[in-house]
Amino acid sequence: MTITSLAGRGFAADVRGRRGFLADLLARLVAWWDERRRIARTIAELEQLSDAELADIGISRADIARVARRSVHREL
């Protein structure tokens, strides 16, 4: 009897499970990073608009971060 048989699964099953977990973790990290980057890009674009242009589209400077987060979440 080996230690792996006492655990109820073999080494190969454990490696497959970890690979799936790590792949999922990496995919979520990449998605999070992409979302943050898109939000930052949207904020930068909105901050370049004048106060009059922002008023024309119905937002103030104080609303830029909130609007950027919402617009990126809607795209997803």
C-alpha positions in Angstrom: 0.0 0.0 0.0 1.4 3.4 -0.9 0.6 6.8 0.5 -1.1 7.9 -2.7 -3.6 5.0 -2.4 -4.4 6.0 1.2 -5.4 9.4 -0.1 -7.9 7.9 -2.4 -6.5 9.3 -5.6 -3.3 8.8 -7.5 -0.7 11.3 -8.2 -1.9 11.8 -11.8 -5.4 12.8 -10.7 -3.9 15.3 -8.2 -1.8 16.9 -10.9 -4.8 17.1 -13.3 -6.8 18.8 -10.6 -4.1 21.3 -9.9 -3.6 22.0 -13.5 -7.3 22.8 -13.9 -7.3 25.0 -10.8 -4.1 26.9 -11.9 -5.5 27.3 -15.5 -8.8 28.7 -14.0 -6.9 31.0 -11.7 -4.7 32.3 -14.5 -7.7 32.9 -16.7 -9.4 34.9 -14.0 -6.3 36.9 -13.3 -5.9 37.7 -17.0 -9.6 38.7 -17.2 -9.2 40.9 -14.1 -6.1 42.6 -15.5 -7.8 43.2 -18.9 -10.8 44.7 -17.1 -8.6 47.1 -15.1 -6.7 48.1 -18.2 -9.9 48.9 -20.1 -11.2 50.9 -17.2 -8.0 52.9 -17.0 -8.0 53.5 -20.7 -11.7 54.7 -20.5 -10.9 57.0 -17.6 -7.9 58.5 -19.5 -10.1 59.2 -22.6 -12.9 60.8 -20.5 -10.4 62.9 -18.6 -9.2 64.5 -21.8 -12.6 65.9 -22.5 -13.4 69.4 -21.5 -15.9 70.2 -18.8 -18.3 71.4 -21.5 -17.9 68.1 -23.5 -18.5 66.1 -20.4 -21.6 68.2 -19.6 -22.9 67.5 -23.1 -22.8 63.8 -22.5 -24.3 64.2 -19.1 -21.4 63.5 -16.7 -19.2 65.5 -14.4 -15.5 65.0 -13.6 -16.5 63.4 -10.3 -18.4 60.8 -12.2 -15.7 59.7 -14.6 -14.4 56.6 -12.6 -17.9 55.3 -12.0 -19.0 55.8 -15.6 -15.8 54.1 -16.8 -16.4 51.1 -14.5 -20.0 50.8 -15.6 -19.2 51.1 -19.3 -16.6 48.3 -19.1 -18.9 46.0 -17.1 -21.6 46.5 -19.7 -19.3 45.5 -22.5 -18.5 42.2 -20.8 
